[in-house]
Every structure is written in C-alpha cells, then in structure tokens.
Amino acid sequence: MTENAIELRSVSVRRGTHLAVADVNAVVPRGSITGLLGPSGCGKTTLMRAVIGSQRNVRGTVTVLGLPAGSAALRSRIGYVTQAASVYTDLTVHQNITYFARLTDSTANVDEALAAVDLVDLAGQRAKNLSGGQLRRVSIASALVGRPDLLILDEPTVGLDPVLRADLWQRFRGLADAGTTLLVSSHVMDEADHCDGLILLRDGALVATTTAAEMRARTGEQSLDEAFLKIITEKGASA
Ligand SMILES: Nc1ncnc2c1ncn2[C@@H]1O[C@H](COP(=O)(O)OP(=O)(O)OP(=O)(O)O)[C@@H](O)[C@H]1O
C-alpha cells in the first residue's frame, strides 16, 4: 500500500482551447487533510474531476489509492461533494442519505452519517425547507455514508457563516483522525490553517506544495492572503 492516497504526475488538462491544468505534480498523503487552494478559475474543480475520473482530456498520470483514476474498483471508495448540493428536495434528509446509502450497500451507516454532520434533529425535514448550509451538510452526509477512504470536497464552506464553517472543519478533522483522506478545495486562503498540507494553484499551474506555517515562515506575512500574493509575485519574478 502506498502512503499517498493521490499521486499526480505531470497532469495537464485542456478544456476547449484553454489549458485548465498545466503540468501539475503533487501528492495527497493518506489520512490527512490537503487543501487545494487558489483563486477562482485556477483549475481546482478540473483537477478534482481528474482525480474522480470524470474529466476528459487528462494527460499525465493520476493514481488514486494505488489505482489509475477512474478505475471501477475506486467507485465505492471515493466520496465526491460537488459545489452544487446534490440533494433531492422533495425527499426528507433521512430519505436522501438512505438513497445514497443504497447505492453503496451501506444503509446501516445512515444514522452515523447524519450524526457526523449534525443533521440528526433535521432527519425528518424535507430538503426543500432547509437552508443552504444545511443542504451542503446533506450532500456531505450522502458522500460519507458509504464510508469512503477518500473524500473530495469542492468548496464545501463557500457561503457558510463562520460558526458553521468552523464546525465543518472540526468534523473534517474528526474524519481525518479516523483515517479518511480529505482533499478540500477553497479560494479562501484562511482555510489553509485547517489543512495538514496545501496544493496551491494559479492559472492551472502549481504554485507550491506547502503548509500554512511554511507560507508564513517563507514570506514573513501573518495573513495567508498576503503570503499567497507574495509567493506568486516571487514565482513570477523568478520564472
Ligand atoms: N466546460 C468547460 N469548457 C471549457 N473551459 C472550461 C469549462 N469548465 C471550466 N473551464 C475553464 O477551466 C478553467 C478552470 O476551471 P475550474 O472550474 O477548474 O476552476 P476552479 O478553480 O474550480 O474555479 P472556481 O473556484 O471558480 O470554482 C477556467 O478557466 C474555466 O473557465
């Protein structure tokens, strides 16, 4: 078994005429939280889709849990939460999670998944009556219920209030402590503080694989936004 849940070797993706991901090399260690960070449009979703195996025109090598991305054997081992909530609004919260549980033969885990994102009290509510943050948690529970080894979350905290955001990160940490690998994208640099490792992207290219502490130490900036700007400026100057 390799130590890395994901290995990206010289990964490039062309979308139309645009090079959305350009020669990215990076790894995601098992049992950790890795942040995929960078400005809007820098290629985060495209790279995540390459890991899931749903992206066309991927060049290079994407290895996931020791197998080529997209392998049939990976389907039940990866949970993917897209930016848009994947929820049936006419079903209750419990029915939504049960539906996804049936796909992975894991109906025994429904209560655990509801508890993991603090939805037990809302289990009987129809999804159409939920707030945006609650819907996001239903999506996360749907991805969790099959107990995936790897959980990929595309901007899970966008639009959430600070309390909910902190609460979700705490839950992500609990999952990582229990052995799940998490790859989490965000365009908010402050979220780097919740991650064990970071993959920084800009315009499809890798800026650095680093940590929040390293970003601060390297730039002398406390603000991670400022640190990111300094790193890309330095990189631009040395390119
Ligand atoms: N279907 C598509 N066809 C052509 N180009 C696309 C398509 N989808 C995205 N792109 C382009 O690919 C690039 C990367 O997009 P991507 O969605 O991966 O970025 P992102 O970092 O996830 O952005 P955001 O943070 O706004 O979600 C962008 O320049 C985008 O315009």
The ligand as a Gaussian input file, in Angstrom:
#p B3LYP/6-31G(d) Opt

LIG

0 1
 N      -16.720000      23.132000     -19.643000
 C      -15.666000      23.937000     -19.828000
 N      -15.191000      24.202000     -21.068000
 C      -14.135000      24.997000     -21.253000
 N      -13.454000      25.581000     -20.250000
 C      -13.891000      25.356000     -19.007000
 C      -15.009000      24.528000     -18.717000
 N      -15.196000      24.499000     -17.385000
 C      -14.237000      25.272000     -16.860000
 N      -13.456000      25.780000     -17.828000
 C      -12.291000      26.675000     -17.643000
 O      -11.268000      25.927000     -16.999000
 C      -10.604000      26.748000     -16.055000
 C      -10.590000      26.069000     -14.705000
 O      -11.927000      25.985000     -14.227000
 P      -12.246000      25.275000     -12.833000
 O      -13.729000      25.203000     -12.714000
 O      -11.478000      24.026000     -12.747000
 O      -11.643000      26.333000     -11.810000
 P      -11.875000      26.468000     -10.237000
 O      -10.540000      26.800000      -9.661000
 O      -12.559000      25.265000      -9.695000
 O      -12.822000      27.728000     -10.166000
 P      -13.905000      28.154000      -9.011000
 O      -13.115000      28.405000      -7.752000
 O      -14.483000      29.429000      -9.566000
 O      -14.882000      27.045000      -8.905000
 C      -11.298000      28.103000     -16.038000
 O      -10.536000      28.997000     -16.833000
 C      -12.627000      27.818000     -16.702000
 O      -13.075000      28.935000     -17.412000

